[in-house]
Amino acid sequence: MSSPPVTAEFHHGAYTIQQAAARPLPQRFHPRTVRYSNVVTWALWFSYTLFQLNFVRLLQNETPLFLWRMWTCLLTEICLTVQELVLALNLLLFQFAVQDTPGRPCYRMIGGSAPTIDVFVACCGEPLDVVADTVAAAGAQDYPPQQLRVFVLDDGRSEQLRDAVGLLNKTSAKKHGPQIHYLSRKPKPGGRSYFKAGNLRFGLEETRRLGGSEFVASLDADMIPEPDWLRRMIPHLILEDGLAMACPPQYYYNLPDDDPLGQQTDFDILFTIVEPLNDRFDATMCTGTGFVVRRSALEDIGGWPLAEAGEDLMCSSTLSNAGWKVAFVGEALQHGLAPESLRAHVKQKQRWVDSGIEVHKRFGFYLPGFLERTSKMTWGHRVVGISMALREYAPITNMVSLILLPIATFPSQMNKYGSIVSEHSGSWSWLRSLFVAAYLAHKLNNFVLYGNIGLQRLAILQSLDIWCAP
C-alpha cells in the first residue's frame, strides 16, 4: 500500500512530523448512500418478517402440520440474520451519530530526534525461523538505534532461540543498530502464568528495571513490521497527550488470492469498515499486535491487565475505563502468517471467541451500573463492547438455524399446502413481493457497503459463518 502524499510538515517539541490526508474510507465516497441503503434494507427485512408473522397468525385454524412448518421457517430465517443484524445496528448507530468528518490523518516522524521505545516480541514455542524473522524486522526499523530496544519475551524457554537472539544482537551491534535482548520468566510452582498477558507484564517490569522507555510496542511472533512502522505509529501518541494506545490493522502475506477460508476478508471488514467508525467515536479496541502504547498509561492501570486470554481487549477496555483513549491507525504496517490448515484456522477462531467471551464477562458485558471496571466507560465504548459480545454469541443462532432448516424442509404432502395458500392469495402475494424486495435490497446493500472487499470474498465469508458455527 503506497503512502499518501505529504500535505504538511511541522515541529512538535523536539520532533519533526510530516502529515498526510486521511486515507479515504469506502463510506467517504458515498456516505449518504451507505447510511440510507442500510436503513432501507433492514426496514424491508423487518417489514417482511412482521408480514410473515402476521401471515402465520392468519393460518392458526389450519392444519397443525402446516402451521408448525411455517413457524419453524420463520424462526430459521430470524436466526440466520442475527449475526449480520448485530453488525448492521452497530454501523447504523455510529453512521448517524457521528458527523461525516475526515478520518484520522497519517503521520510520519522524520529526522534523528525520537522518543525511547521498547519493542516486545512475545513468543511461546513458535518455529525458530518465524520468530527470528520478526525479531530481525523489529531490529531493522528506520529509527534512531540509541532510542530503540528489542526484547524477545520467550515463554517457551528455548535455548535455540536464546542463541539466535544473541547472534542477532551481535549482528545489530556491528551495524550500529539497536540492542536486542532475550528474556524468559521462571515459572512459579503452583502459580498462574496468565499466558501472553503475564508475559507482557513480565516484559514491562523487566524493562523498567533496565531503564524504562517512554513507549512500548508489541508484535506477535509471526508479524513482520514495515521498516517505518514506528515512525508512523508514534506521532499519534506524541500529538495527543490523552491517547494511550495506537493500533494498526493486521494483514496476511501467505494467503491465496481467493482467500477460501475468509481469513483476510474477516479482517478487511473489521479494519476498513468497523474500526474506522469506532475510532471516530473514540471506541477502538486493541487489534492485538503492532500496537504502540504509552508506558505511563500502563502504569496508571497497574501494569498489563492479567487474563488467561483476550489480553488485547482486556488492556484497551481497562485503559478506556481509566479515561485514556485508544486510536485505530488505518495503515498497512505489518504482515503476518495466517493458519495454513482448516484445523489450525478453526482452532484460531475458537481461541478468539473463547478469549472474547472471557473479556466480555470480566467487564459485565459493558452494561452500565454493574461493575466498577466499566463505571467510566463512554456510551460509545459500551455500544462497541455489547455488539462485540453479541457477535461472539451469534454462532448459537446459526446452530439453531442449521437444526431447524432440515426439519422445516422435510418432504411432505405439498398438495394440501397449495389449497391453503390459495385461500389467502392476497396475503401470500404481498409476502412474496416483500421477500423479493428485501432480498434485492440486501444484495444492493452488500455491494454498497462491501464493494471494496469483493462480493465473492464476502459470500465465502458469510457461508463460513454458517458451516463453521459448530
Rosetta blueprint (number, residue, H / E / L):
1 M L
2 S L
3 S L
4 P L
5 P L
6 V E
7 T E
8 A E
9 E E
10 F E
11 H E
12 H E
13 G L
14 A L
15 Y E
16 T E
17 I E
18 Q E
19 Q E
20 A E
21 A L
22 A L
23 R L
24 P L
25 L L
26 P H
27 Q H
28 R H
29 F H
30 H L
31 P H
32 R H
33 T H
34 V H
35 R H
36 Y H
37 S H
38 N H
39 V H
40 V H
41 T H
42 W H
43 A H
44 L H
45 W H
46 F H
47 S H
48 Y H
49 T H
50 L H
51 F H
52 Q H
53 L H
54 N H
55 F H
56 V H
57 R H
58 L H
59 L L
60 Q L
61 N L
62 E L
63 T L
64 P H
65 L H
66 F H
67 L H
68 W H
69 R H
70 M H
71 W H
72 T H
73 C H
74 L H
75 L H
76 T H
77 E H
78 I H
79 C H
80 L H
81 T H
82 V H
83 Q H
84 E H
85 L H
86 V H
87 L H
88 A H
89 L H
90 N H
91 L H
92 L H
93 L H
94 F H
95 Q H
96 F H
97 A H
98 V L
99 Q L
100 D L
101 T L
102 P L
103 G L
104 R L
105 P L
106 C E
107 Y E
108 R E
109 M E
110 I E
111 G L
112 G L
113 S L
114 A L
115 P L
116 T L
117 I E
118 D E
119 V E
120 F E
121 V E
122 A E
123 C E
124 C L
125 G L
126 E L
127 P L
128 L H
129 D H
130 V H
131 V H
132 A H
133 D H
134 T H
135 V H
136 A H
137 A H
138 A H
139 G H
140 A L
141 Q L
142 D L
143 Y L
144 P L
145 P H
146 Q H
147 Q H
148 L E
149 R E
150 V E
151 F E
152 V E
153 L E
154 D E
155 D L
156 G L
157 R L
158 S L
159 E H
160 Q H
161 L H
162 R H
163 D H
164 A H
165 V H
166 G H
167 L H
168 L H
169 N H
170 K H
171 T H
172 S H
173 A H
174 K H
175 K L
176 H L
177 G L
178 P L
179 Q E
180 I E
181 H E
182 Y E
183 L E
184 S L
185 R L
186 K L
187 P L
188 K L
189 P L
190 G L
191 G L
192 R L
193 S L
194 Y L
195 F H
196 K H
197 A H
198 G H
199 N H
200 L H
201 R H
202 F H
203 G H
204 L H
205 E H
206 E H
207 T H
208 R H
209 R H
210 L L
211 G L
212 G L
213 S L
214 E L
215 F E
216 V E
217 A E
218 S E
219 L E
220 D E
221 A L
222 D L
223 M L
224 I E
225 P E
226 E L
227 P L
228 D L
229 W H
230 L H
231 R H
232 R H
233 M H
234 I H
235 P H
236 H H
237 L H
238 I H
239 L H
240 E L
241 D L
242 G L
243 L E
244 A E
245 M E
246 A E
247 C E
248 P L
249 P L
250 Q L
251 Y E
252 Y E
253 Y L
254 N L
255 L L
256 P L
257 D L
258 D L
259 D L
260 P L
261 L L
262 G L
263 Q H
264 Q H
265 T H
266 D H
267 F H
268 D H
269 I H
270 L H
271 F H
272 T H
273 I H
274 V H
275 E H
276 P H
277 L H
278 N H
279 D H
280 R H
281 F L
282 D L
283 A L
284 T L
285 M L
286 C L
287 T L
288 G L
289 T L
290 G L
291 F L
292 V E
293 V E
294 R E
295 R H
296 S H
297 A H
298 L H
299 E H
300 D H
301 I L
302 G L
303 G L
304 W L
305 P L
306 L L
307 A L
308 E L
309 A L
310 G L
311 E H
312 D H
313 L H
314 M H
315 C H
316 S H
317 S H
318 T H
319 L H
320 S H
321 N H
322 A L
323 G L
324 W L
325 K E
326 V E
327 A E
328 F E
329 V L
330 G L
331 E L
332 A L
333 L L
334 Q E
335 H E
336 G E
337 L L
338 A L
339 P L
340 E L
341 S L
342 L H
343 R H
344 A H
345 H H
346 V H
347 K H
348 Q H
349 K H
350 Q H
351 R H
352 W H
353 V H
354 D H
355 S H
356 G H
357 I H
358 E H
359 V H
360 H H
361 K H
362 R H
363 F L
364 G H
365 F H
366 Y H
367 L L
368 P L
369 G L
370 F L
371 L L
372 E H
373 R H
374 T H
375 S L
376 K L
377 M L
378 T L
379 W H
380 G H
381 H H
382 R H
383 V H
384 V H
385 G H
386 I H
387 S H
388 M H
389 A H
390 L H
391 R H
392 E H
393 Y H
394 A H
395 P H
396 I H
397 T H
398 N H
399 M H
400 V H
401 S H
402 L H
403 I H
404 L H
405 L H
406 P H
407 I H
408 A H
409 T L
410 F L
411 P L
412 S L
413 Q L
414 M L
415 N H
416 K H
417 Y H
418 G H
419 S H
420 I H
421 V H
422 S H
423 E H
424 H L
425 S H
426 G H
427 S H
428 W H
429 S H
430 W H
431 L H
432 R H
433 S H
434 L H
435 F H
436 V H
437 A H
438 A H
439 Y H
440 L H
441 A H
442 H H
443 K H
444 L H
445 N H
446 N H
447 F H
448 V H
449 L H
450 Y H
451 G L
452 N L
453 I L
454 G L
455 L H
456 Q H
457 R H
458 L H
459 A H
460 I H
461 L H
462 Q H
463 S H
464 L H
465 D H
466 I H
467 W H
468 C L
469 A L
470 P L
